[in-house]
Amino acid sequence: MPSPHPKFARLSSLTKRPVLLAVCVAVVVYFCTPVLLLCFALDRLIFPQVDGGSTHEDRLIDVPLGGGRSIRIREYGSPGLPNCAIFFPGQHGGISSYERTLFPNIEQSGITVFALSYPGQDGAQGRSNRATLIDDVHSGIAAIGRETSCQPTNSVFIGHSLGASVAIHAAQQVRPKGILLDGVAPTLTIAIQAAFRRRASTQPWNLLPLGLLVKDDFLLPLIHSLRPIPMVVFQGTNDRVTPFEDAQKALLDQENVQFFAVPDATHNDLYLQAQPQYSKKLAELAAR
């Protein structure tokens, strides 16, 4: 078979170059996108502004933080209940949902609930960021101690998802008598990796050295520092947001942690699937 004319061979080579260049540019842009997001917009991703709808709390307390920001506290339960709990929500808030599905069960156990909303959530003003979130939360906890009959050191901390990490950090200063968590991610990187895996378009982003791009908060040393405060963790086996395997590996053998696997539970329905054991363990912590 005769060889192609040199002129046509050169023409074919020239037409391939722009295609290869375009592919290379697309690959660079594709992998630069998560790098830029994680380096410069991570707080925007972690703390979206959300409005969970109307709520029907027994009492509402807004705590100003300065700069047009506030943390909001909602109280559920009569003042005469013998015990109290402070609830730390995940990144999407959703207090209106919890007041229908979770808080009534807690009240039936004789526990008043004080649900926090971080800045930007469910009517709290401003935006949250990692640098100030724990200080913001401490301002809210201090307001609970000043303005209600609940003493935070005599309360149970309840944390869901991001709120689990917030509860553990807050407990370093305010030592509650017990901690109940669900949907725990041992590090921020693990949560980000799980988020990338949930979409085919972002799965390859996990090839990047995410641990070098994200300032991780490793929860295990903080959990160790909370001994002898008892901690109960529920984790769903079908949790795709804070994967079960990662939480089990990190927490299963910790001496101050009771770890409960909830078969078939997802990240969002775990506390419903875990009933009545969830309520039983919370009541045990509150009765200490």
C-alpha positions in Angstrom: 0.0 0.0 0.0 1.5 3.4 -1.0 2.6 5.7 1.8 0.6 9.0 2.2 2.0 12.0 0.4 4.3 14.0 2.8 2.1 17.0 2.3 -1.0 15.1 3.7 1.1 13.6 6.5 2.1 17.1 7.7 -1.5 18.3 7.4 -2.7 15.4 9.5 -0.1 16.2 12.2 -1.1 19.9 12.2 -4.8 19.1 12.7 -4.1 16.7 15.6 -2.1 19.3 17.6 -5.0 21.7 18.4 -7.1 18.7 19.5 -4.3 17.4 21.8 -3.8 20.9 23.1 -7.5 21.3 23.8 -7.6 18.0 25.7 -4.6 19.0 27.8 -6.1 22.3 28.7 -9.4 20.6 29.6 -7.6 18.2 31.9 -5.7 21.0 33.6 -8.8 23.1 34.1 -10.7 20.0 35.4 -8.2 19.2 38.1 -7.5 22.9 38.9 -11.1 23.4 39.7 -11.2 21.4 42.9 -7.8 22.8 43.9 -9.1 26.4 43.7 -12.4 25.4 45.4 -10.6 23.7 48.4 -8.0 26.5 48.7 -10.2 29.6 48.3 -13.9 28.6 48.7 -14.0 25.7 51.1 -16.0 27.7 53.8 -18.6 28.5 51.2 -19.0 24.8 50.4 -19.0 23.7 54.0 -21.4 26.4 55.2 -24.1 27.1 52.7 -26.8 29.6 53.6 -29.9 27.6 54.2 -33.5 28.4 55.3 -35.2 25.3 56.6 -38.6 26.9 56.8 -40.8 27.9 59.8 -40.2 26.5 63.2 -42.4 26.2 66.3 -40.0 26.3 69.3 -41.1 27.1 72.8 -38.5 29.8 73.1 -36.2 31.6 70.7 -32.9 33.3 71.6 -30.7 35.2 69.2 -27.1 35.8 70.3 -25.3 38.6 68.4 -21.8 37.9 67.4 -20.8 41.2 65.8 -20.4 42.1 62.2 -24.1 41.4 61.5 -23.7 37.8 62.5 -25.7 35.8 65.1 -26.2 32.3 66.4 -29.8 31.2 67.0 -31.0 29.0 69.9 -34.4 27.3 69.9 -35.7 25.7 73.1 -38.0 22.7 73.0 -39.6 21.4 76.2 -41.0 22.8 79.4 -38.6 24.3 81.9 -39.7 21.7 84.4 -38.0 18.8 82.6 -35.2 17.3 84.7 -32.5 17.2 82.1 -31.3 19.1 79.0 -29.4 18.5 75.8 -27.7 20.9 73.3 -28.1 19.9 69.7 -25.5 20.7 67.0 -26.9 20.3 63.5 -25.1 19.4 60.3 -24.1 21.9 57.5 -27.7 22.1 56.2 -29.4 22.9 59.4 -32.9 21.7 59.1 -34.2 22.4 62.6 -37.8 22.5 61.3 -37.4 18.8 60.3 -35.8 17.8 63.6 -38.6 19.4 65.6 -41.0 17.0 63.9 -39.0 13.8 63.8 -36.4 13.9 66.6 -37.0 16.5 69.3 -40.4 15.1 70.5 -38.8 11.7 71.3 -36.1 13.5 73.3 -38.7 15.5 75.2 -40.6 12.3 76.1 -37.4 11.1 77.8 -37.6 14.1 80.1 -35.0 16.2 78.3 -35.3 19.8 77.1 -33.6 20.4 73.8 -31.6 23.6 72.9 -31.0 23.5 69.2 -28.3 25.7 67.8 -28.3 27.3 64.3 -24.9 28.6 63.1 -24.7 31.9 61.2 -26.4 31.5 57.9 -28.7 28.6 59.0 -32.4 28.7 59.7 -32.7 32.4 60.5 -29.3 33.0 62.1 -27.7 36.1 60.5 -24.4 36.2 58.5 -22.2 33.4 57.4 -20.2 30.7 59.2 -16.5 30.0 58.6 -14.1 27.4 60.1 -11.9 30.0 61.8 -14.7 31.4 64.1 -17.3 28.6 64.2 -16.2 27.1 67.6 -16.0 30.6 69.2 -19.5 31.3 67.8 -20.8 28.1 69.3 -19.2 28.9 72.6 -21.1 32.2 72.6 -24.3 30.3 72.1 -23.5 27.8 74.8 -22.7 30.6 77.2 -26.1 32.2 76.5 -27.8 29.0 77.3 -26.0 28.9 80.7 -26.9 32.6 81.4 -30.5 32.8 80.1 -32.0 29.3 80.8 -32.2 26.8 83.6 -29.9 24.4 81.6 -26.2 24.3 82.8 -24.1 23.2 79.8 -21.7 21.2 82.0 -24.7 19.2 83.2 -26.1 18.7 79.7 -25.7 16.1 76.9 -24.2 17.2 73.6 -26.0 15.8 70.6 -24.3 16.2 67.2 -25.2 15.2 63.7 -22.7 15.0 60.8 -20.8 18.3 60.8 -22.5 18.9 64.2 -20.7 15.8 65.5 -17.3 17.5 64.9 -18.6 20.8 66.4 -19.8 19.0 69.5 -16.5 17.3 70.1 -14.6 20.6 69.6 -17.0 22.5 71.9 -16.7 19.8 74.6 -13.0 20.6 74.9 -14.0 23.7 76.8 -17.4 22.9 78.1 -17.2 19.4 79.5 -20.8 17.9 79.2 -21.8 14.8 81.1 -22.3 12.8 77.9 -22.0 13.1 74.1 -24.2 11.4 71.5 -23.2 11.6 67.9 -24.4 10.2 64.5 -22.9 10.4 61.0 -19.4 11.0 62.1 -16.5 11.8 59.7 -13.1 11.3 61.4 -11.5 14.0 59.2 -12.7 16.7 56.9 -10.8 15.1 54.0 -12.8 11.9 54.4 -16.0 13.9 54.1 -14.7 15.6 51.0 -13.6 12.4 49.4 -17.1 10.9 50.0 -18.7 14.0 48.4 -16.5 13.6 45.3 -17.4 9.9 45.1 -21.1 10.5 45.0 -20.9 12.0 41.5 -19.3 10.4 38.5 -18.2 13.8 37.2 -16.1 14.5 40.4 -14.8 11.0 41.3 -11.4 11.5 39.6 -10.8 14.5 41.9 -9.9 12.0 44.6 -6.7 11.3 42.7 -5.5 14.7 44.0 -3.6 14.9 47.3 -6.6 16.2 49.1 -4.9 15.9 52.5 -2.4 18.5 51.5 -5.1 20.9 50.3 -7.3 20.7 53.3 -6.4 21.7 56.9 -7.7 18.6 58.6 -9.2 18.4 62.1 -8.4 14.9 63.3 -11.1 14.0 65.8 -9.4 11.0 67.4 -7.0 13.0 69.6 -9.9 15.3 70.7 -12.0 12.2 71.6 -9.1 10.8 73.6 -8.9 14.1 75.5 -12.5 13.9 76.5 -12.1 10.8 78.6 -13.8 9.9 81.0 -16.9 11.6 79.4 -19.0 8.7 77.9 -19.6 9.0 74.1 -22.2 7.1 72.0 -21.8 7.0 68.2 -24.4 5.7 65.8 -23.3 5.1 62.2 -25.4 3.9 59.3 -24.0 1.1 57.1 -25.4 2.8 54.0 -24.1 6.2 54.9 -22.5 7.7 51.7 -21.8 11.2 53.3 -19.7 10.1 56.2 -18.9 6.5 55.2 -19.4 3.7 57.7 -16.1 2.0 57.1 -14.1 5.1 58.0 -16.0 5.8 61.2 -15.9 2.2 62.3 -12.1 2.0 61.7 -11.5 5.2 63.7 -14.0 4.8 66.6 -14.8 1.1 67.2 -12.1 0.3 69.7 -12.0 3.7 71.6 -12.4 3.0 75.3 -14.7 6.0 75.9 -16.9 5.4 72.8 -19.8 3.0 72.4 -20.1 2.4 68.6 -23.3 1.2 67.2 -23.7 0.1 63.5 -27.2 0.7 62.2 -27.9 -1.7 59.4 -29.2 -0.2 56.1 -29.4 3.3 57.6 -28.4 6.3 55.5 -26.9 9.6 56.6 -30.3 11.3 56.8 -32.5 8.6 58.3 -30.1 7.1 60.8 -31.6 8.5 64.0 -35.0 7.3 62.8 -33.7 3.8 62.0 -31.8 3.6 65.3 -34.9 4.2 67.5 -35.6 3.1 70.2 -31.9 2.5 71.0 -31.0 6.1 70.2 -33.5 7.4 72.8 -32.4 4.8 75.3 -28.8 5.7 75.1 -29.6 9.4 75.3 -31.7 8.9 78.4 -28.8 6.9 80.0 -26.4 9.7 79.3 -28.8 12.3 80.7 -29.4 10.4 83.8 -25.7 10.3 84.8 
